[in-house]
C-alpha cells in the first residue's frame, strides 16, 4: 500500500488487518454489471453476519452499515495498493497498520513520515506532532520534516513551539516560501498584524511565483481593511520589478471569485490578466480555461489551449480541460490524436489519464455504433 511520497521515498508494505476492500471500476467486470454499480471485493474472509445476509439475497444498507459489515474499524478511507489500485480500509486499521509498520523499523524515517502524513490528514495532530518530533530528532537537517512538525504545532496553536520549529525549517529551506508563510500565521495567532504582513511579503520575495503567498496577502489586507485596499496592495506589489513577469498574483485573486456563480465574471477578468501577464504559465491557462468551461464556452477553451498541447504531456490539468472541451464538442478525431500523444508521456499521471480517457472514448464510440445498428435494424423491419 502506498501514499504520495517525496521523490526517492520508498513505499511502505503493510499487512492489512480488519476489513478492507478493492473498489473496482465497472470496466473490470465486462458483461452484466450495471453501469452505475460499485463493486466491492472483500480482501479478508467475510464475517458470518455478512454471509448470512448475502444468503438471504440483496441487502439494502447505508454506507456506514456496509463498511461495518465488511469488518472496517472506523470510517472508510481510500489508499492505493502496490499496483496503484484504490483500496478502501477502515481509518483505525490504516493508522494502526502504519504505526506497527513504523515501529518494526524506526530507522526507516519514511515510514514515520507516511504515518505522520496520515495522522495530519485525519486530524490526529497531537500524535502527528509526537511522530514528527521523533523523525526530526533522528533525521537531523531535513527541512521538510521541520516544516511538517512546525505546521502541526501551528495547527494546535502552540505558537512558541511552532515559531521555533518553523525558523529552523526556514534556515534549512532557504528557497522555500512556506516556512516563512507559516511563520506569518504564527504572527497572526500572536496578534502581530505588522509582523504578519512583513512575513507574507518576505515569502513573496523568496518566491514570487507562490500563489499561496499572494492569496494570503490579498486575504490579510481585505480582512484588515476592505477589498479595494486588498486589490491596491496586491497590484502595487505585483508591479514592482522582481514580480512583473509572474502571473501568480492574478491567479491568486481569481480564486477568491471562481467558485461563486455571482462573482465568476470578476474571476474571469483576473484570470485573463494572469494569462496576459504570462501566457506560458500552465496554472494561469488552467484557471482561465476552467472558467470558460464553466460558462459553457468550449470554443474559447479550445482556442486558448490548442497552442499549448506540448505542455499537456507534463500537466494533467491542462490535458483534462482540453480533452473535455474537445470531447464535449464531439471533435473525436482531435480527441484521439491528443490521447495518442499523451499516452507516450513520461509523466505517470498524464499517461494514466490518457489510458482512462481512451477507454471512455472507446465505450462512447461502441455505444454510438450500437445505436446506429439498432436504428438501421428498426428501419429494415419497418
For each residue, the residues with C-beta under 8 A, 3 or more apart:
1: 11 12 13 14 16 79 80 81 82 87
2: 5 11 12 79 80 81 82 84
3: 11 12 79 80 114 117 118
4:
5: 2 9 10 11 110 113 114
6: 9 113 144
7:
8:
9: 5 6 110 113
10: 5 108 110
11: 1 2 3 5 82
12: 1 2 3 98 101 110 111 114
13: 1 82 101
14: 1 97 98 101
15: 97
16: 1 20 43 44 87 89 93 97
17: 93 96 97
18: 44 71 72 73 89 90 92 93
19: 42 44 67 70 71 72 73 89 90 93
20: 16 42 43 44 70 72 87 88 89 90 93
21: 40 41 42 43 70 87 88 89
22: 40 41 43 81 85 86 87 88
23: 38 39 40 78 86 87 88
24: 28 29 39 40 41 85
25: 28
26: 29 33 34 35 37 39
27: 30 359 363
28: 24 25 39
29: 24 26 32 33 39
30: 27 33
31:
32: 29
33: 26 29 30 37 39
34: 26 37
35: 26
36:
37: 26 33 34
38: 23
39: 23 24 26 28 29 33
40: 21 22 23 24 66 70 88
41: 21 22 24
42: 19 20 21 45 46 50 70 71
43: 16 20 21 22 87
44: 16 18 19 20 71
45: 42
46: 42 50 51 54 70 71
47: 50 51 69 70 71
48: 51 52
49: 52 53 69
50: 42 46 47 53 54 69 70
51: 46 47 48 54 55
52: 48 49 55 56
53: 49 50 56 59 69
54: 46 50 51 57 59
55: 51 52
56: 52 53 59
57: 54
58:
59: 53 54 56
60:
61: 65 66 69
62: 65 66
63: 66 67 76
64: 67 68 75
65: 61 62 68 69
66: 40 61 62 63 69 70
67: 19 63 64 70 72 75 76 88 90
68: 64 65 71 72
69: 47 49 50 53 61 65 66
70: 19 20 21 40 42 46 47 50 66 67
71: 18 19 42 44 46 47 68 90
72: 18 19 20 67 68 75 76 88 89 90 93
73: 18 19 90 91 92 93 96
74: 90 91 92 93
75: 64 67 72 90 91
76: 63 67 72 88 89 90 91
77: 88 89 90 91 94 122
78: 23 86 87 88 89
79: 1 2 3 86 87 89 94
80: 1 2 3 84 85 86 87
81: 1 2 22 84 85 87
82: 1 2 11 13
83:
84: 2 80 81 352
85: 22 24 80 81
86: 22 23 78 79 80
87: 1 16 20 21 22 23 43 78 79 80 81
88: 20 21 22 23 40 67 72 76 77 78
89: 16 18 19 20 21 72 76 77 78 79 93 94
90: 18 19 20 67 71 72 73 74 75 76 77 93 94
91: 73 74 75 76 77 94 95 122
92: 18 73 74 95 96
93: 16 17 18 19 20 72 73 74 89 90 96 97
94: 77 79 89 90 91 97 98 118
95: 91 92 98 99 115 118 119 122 124
96: 17 73 92 93 99 100
97: 14 15 16 17 93 94 100 101
98: 12 14 94 95 101 102 111 114 115 118
99: 95 96 102 103 115
100: 96 97 103 104
101: 12 13 14 97 98 104 105 111 115
102: 98 99 105 106 108 111 112 114 115 131
103: 99 100 106
104: 100 101 111
105: 101 102 108 111
106: 102 103 111 112 134 138
107: 138
108: 10 102 105 111 112
109: 112 113 135 138 139 142 145
110: 5 9 10 12 113 114
111: 12 98 101 102 104 105 106 108 114 115
112: 102 106 108 109 115 116 131 132 134 135
113: 5 6 9 109 110 116 117 135 145 148
114: 3 5 12 98 102 110 111 117 118
115: 95 98 99 101 102 111 112 118 119 131
116: 112 113 119 120 128 131 132 135 148 152
117: 3 113 114 120 121 148
118: 3 94 95 98 114 115 121 122
119: 95 115 116 122 124 125 127 128 131
120: 116 117 123 124 125 128 148 151 152
121: 117 118
122: 77 91 95 118 119
123: 120
124: 95 119 120 127 128
125: 119 120 128 129 152 155 156
126: 129 130 156
127: 119 124 130 131
128: 116 119 120 124 125 131 132 152
129: 125 126 132 133 149 152 153 156
130: 126 127 133 134
131: 102 112 115 116 119 127 128 134 135
132: 112 116 128 129 135 136 145 148 149 152
133: 129 130 136 137 149
134: 106 112 130 131 137 138
135: 109 112 113 116 131 132 138 139 145 149
136: 132 133 139 140 142 145 146 149
137: 133 134
138: 106 107 109 134 135
139: 109 135 136 142 145
140: 136
141: 172
142: 109 136 139 145 146 172
143: 146 147 169 172 173 176 179
144: 6 147 148 169 173
145: 109 113 132 135 136 139 142 148 149
146: 136 142 143 149 150 165 166 168 169 172 173 179
147: 143 144 150 151 166 169 173 176 178 179 182
148: 113 116 117 120 132 144 145 151 152
149: 129 132 133 135 136 145 146 152 153 165
150: 146 147 153 154 162 165 166 168 169 179 182
151: 120 147 148 154 155 162 182
152: 116 120 125 128 129 132 148 149 155 156
153: 129 149 150 156 158 161 162 165
154: 150 151 157 158 159 162 166 182 185 186 189
155: 125 151 152
156: 125 126 129 152 153
157: 154 189
158: 153 154 161 162
159: 154 162 163 186 189 190
160: 163 164
161: 153 158 164 165
162: 150 151 153 154 158 159 165 166 182 186
163: 159 160 166 167 183 186
164: 160 161 167 168
165: 146 149 150 153 161 162 168 169
166: 146 147 150 154 162 163 169 170 179 182 183 186
167: 163 164 170 171 179 183
168: 146 150 164 165 171 172
169: 143 144 146 147 150 165 166 172 173 176 179
170: 166 167 173 174 179 180 183
171: 167 168 174
172: 141 142 143 146 168 169
173: 143 144 146 147 169 170 176 178 179
174: 170 171 206
175: 206 207
176: 143 147 169 173 179 206 207
177: 180 181 203 204 206 207 210 212 213
178: 147 173 181 182 203 210 212
179: 143 146 147 150 166 167 169 170 173 176 182 183
180: 170 177 183 184 199 202 203 206
181: 177 178 184 185 199 200 203 210 212 213 216
182: 147 150 151 154 162 166 178 179 185 186
183: 163 166 167 170 179 180 186 187 199
184: 180 181 187 188 195 196 197 199 200 203 216
185: 154 181 182 188 189 196
186: 154 159 162 163 166 182 183 189 190
187: 183 184 190 192 193 195 196 199
188: 184 185 191 192 193 196 220
189: 154 157 159 185 186
190: 159 186 187 195
191: 188
192: 187 188 195 196
193: 187 188 196 197 224
194: 197 198
195: 184 187 190 192 198 199
196: 184 185 187 188 192 193 199 200 220
197: 184 193 194 200 201 217 220 221
198: 194 195 201 202
199: 180 181 183 184 187 195 196 202 203
200: 181 184 196 197 203 204 213 216 217 220
201: 197 198 204 205 217 237
202: 180 198 199 205 206
203: 177 178 180 181 184 199 200 206 207 210 213 216
204: 177 200 201 207 208 210 213 214 217 237 243
205: 201 202 208 242
206: 174 175 176 177 180 202 203 210
207: 175 176 177 203 204 210 213
208: 204 205 242 243 246 248
209: 246 248
210: 177 178 181 203 204 206 207 213 214 248
211: 214 215 248 251 252 255 283
212: 177 178 181 215 216 252
213: 177 181 200 203 204 207 210 216 217 248
214: 204 210 211 217 218 234 238 248 249 251 252 253
215: 211 212 218 219 252 253 255 256
216: 181 184 200 203 212 213 219 220
217: 197 200 201 204 213 214 220 221 230 233 234 237 252
218: 214 215 221 222 230 231 233 234 252 253 256
219: 215 216 222 223 230 256
220: 188 196 197 200 216 217 223 224
221: 197 217 218 224 225 229 230 233 234
222: 218 219 225 226 227 229 230
223: 219 220
224: 193 220 221 229
225: 221 222 228 229 230
226: 222 229 230
227: 222 230 231
228: 225 231 232
229: 221 222 224 225 226 232 233
230: 217 218 219 221 222 225 226 227 233 234
231: 218 227 228 234 235 253
232: 228 229 235 236
233: 217 218 221 229 230 236 237
234: 214 217 218 221 230 231 237 238 249 252 253
235: 231 232 238 239 249
236: 232 233 239 240
237: 201 204 217 233 234 240 243 249
238: 214 234 235 243 244 246 249 250
239: 235 236 243 244
240: 236 237 243 244
241: 244
242: 205 208
243: 204 208 237 238 239 240 246 249
244: 238 239 240 241
245: 277 278
246: 208 209 238 243 249 277 278 281
247: 250 251 274 275 277 278 281 283 284
248: 208 209 210 211 213 214 251 252
249: 214 234 235 237 238 243 246 252 253
250: 238 247 253 254 270 271 273 274 277 284
251: 211 214 247 248 254 255 270 271 274 281 283 284 287
252: 211 212 214 215 217 218 234 248 249 255 256
253: 214 215 218 231 234 249 250 256 257 270
254: 250 251 257 258 267 268 270 271 274 287 291
255: 211 215 251 252 258 267 287
256: 215 218 219 252 253 263 267
257: 253 254 260 263 264 266 267 270
258: 254 255 264 267 271 287 290 291
259:
260: 257 263 264
261: 264
262:
263: 256 257 260 266 267
264: 257 258 260 261 267 268 291 294 295
265: 268 269
266: 257 263 269 270
267: 254 255 256 257 258 263 264 270 271 291
268: 254 264 265 271 272 288 291 292 295
269: 265 266 272 273
270: 250 251 253 254 257 266 267 273 274
271: 250 251 254 258 267 268 274 275 284 287 288 291
272: 268 269 275 276 288
273: 250 269 270 276 277
274: 247 250 251 254 270 271 277 278 281 284 287 288
275: 247 271 272 278 279 281 284 285 288 304
276: 272 273 279
277: 245 246 247 250 273 274 281 284
278: 245 246 247 274 275 281 284
279: 275 276 284 285
280: 308 311
281: 246 247 251 274 275 277 278 284 285
282: 285 286 308 311 314 315 317 318
283: 211 247 251 286 287 317
284: 247 250 251 271 274 275 277 278 279 281 287 288
285: 275 279 281 282 288 289 304 305 308 311 318
286: 282 283 289 290 315 317 318 321
287: 251 254 255 258 271 274 283 284 290 291
288: 268 271 272 274 275 284 285 291 292 304
289: 285 286 292 293 301 304 305 318 321 322 325
290: 258 286 287 293 294 321
291: 254 258 264 267 268 271 287 288 294 295
292: 268 288 289 295 297 298 300 301 304
293: 289 290 296 297 298 301 321 324 325
294: 264 290 291
295: 264 268 291 292
296: 293
297: 292 293 300 301
298: 292 293 301 302 325 328 329
299: 302 303 329
300: 292 297 303 304
301: 289 292 293 297 298 304 305 321 322 324 325
302: 298 299 305 306 322 325 326 329 331
303: 299 300 306
304: 275 285 288 289 292 300 301
305: 285 289 301 302 308 309 312 318 321 322 325
306: 302 303 309 322
307:
308: 280 282 285 305 311 312 318
309: 305 306 312 322 338 341
310: 313
311: 280 282 285 308 314 315 318
312: 305 308 309 315 316 318 319 322 338 341 342 350
313: 310 319 341 342 344 345 346 347 350
314: 282 311 345 347 350
315: 282 286 311 312 318 319 350
316: 312 319 320 347 349 350 353
317: 282 283 286 320 321
318: 282 285 286 289 305 308 311 312 315 321 322
319: 312 313 315 316 322 323 338 342 350 353 354
320: 316 317 323 324 353
321: 286 289 290 293 301 305 317 318 324 325
322: 289 301 302 305 306 309 312 318 319 325 326 338
323: 319 320 326 327 335 338 339 357
324: 293 301 320 321 327 328
325: 289 293 298 301 302 305 321 322 328 329
326: 302 322 323 329 331 334 335 338
327: 323 324 330 331 332 335 357 361
328: 298 324 325
329: 298 299 302 325 326
330: 327
331: 302 326 327 334 335
332: 327 335 336 361 365
333: 336 337
334: 326 331 337 338
335: 323 326 327 331 332 338 339 361
336: 332 333 339 340 361
337: 333 334 340 341
338: 309 312 319 322 323 326 334 335 341 342
339: 323 335 336 342 343 354 357 358 361
340: 336 337 343 344 354
341: 309 312 313 337 338 344 345
342: 312 313 319 338 339 345 350 351 353 354
343: 339 340 351 354 355 358
344: 313 340 341 351
345: 313 314 341 342 350 351 354
346: 313 351
347: 313 314 316 350 351
348: 351 352
349: 316 352 353
350: 312 313 314 315 316 319 342 345 347 353 354
351: 342 343 344 345 346 347 348 354 355
352: 84 348 349 355 356
353: 316 319 320 342 349 350 356 357
354: 319 339 340 342 343 345 350 351 357 358
355: 343 351 352 358 359
356: 352 353 359 360
357: 323 327 339 353 354 360 361
358: 339 343 354 355 361 362
359: 27 355 356 362 363
360: 356 357 363 364
361: 327 332 335 336 339 357 358 364 365
362: 358 359 365 366
363: 27 359 360 366 367
364: 360 361 367 368
365: 332 361 362 368 369
366: 362 363 369 370
367: 363 364 370 371
368: 364 365 371 372
369: 365 366 372 373
370: 366 367 373 374
371: 367 368 374 375
372: 368 369 375 376
373: 369 370 376 377
374: 370 371 377 378
375: 371 372 378 379
376: 372 373 379 380
377: 373 374 380 381
378: 374 375 381 382
379: 375 376 382
380: 376 377
381: 377 378
382: 378 379
